[in-house]
């Protein structure tokens, strides 16, 4: 089993921003998203 530094739950705007900030701080995040594409729910509105 692979270990990760941080798991970000949700690939919407906040989750992607959090993952980007974590990368800038030298951590390796894994973004967990329920759908096949990032972006959150805003494309459906």
N, C-alpha and C positions, 0 to 999 in steps of 0.2 A: 504494500500500500504506500502510495506517495504522500509525503507531508507537504503542506502548504503553509505559508506565513499567515495569510488571512483569507477567509471566505466572505465575499460580498454577496448578500442575498438580494437579488433583483438587478436587472440590467437596464433599468430606466435611466433617466437623466441623473438622478442622485447616485445610483449605484455606479454608473460609469464615471461620474465625477469623483466619487470616493476611490474607485480603483485607480484612476489617474493620479490622485494625490498620494496614494500608497506607493505607486511606482516611483514617484518623485522622491519619496523618502527611503527608497532602497528595498522595499518589501515586494514580494511577488503575490499579488492577489489572484484568486480564482473567482470569477463572476458566475453565480448560479442563477439561471433564468428559466422560467417555465416555458416560454415560447422559443421558436427556432431563431428569431431575430432580436437583436437588441433594440432599444428605443422606448420601451415602456408602452403605455396604452395610448399616448397622444396621437399616433397615426390613425386611430379609429375615430377620432372626433372631427 
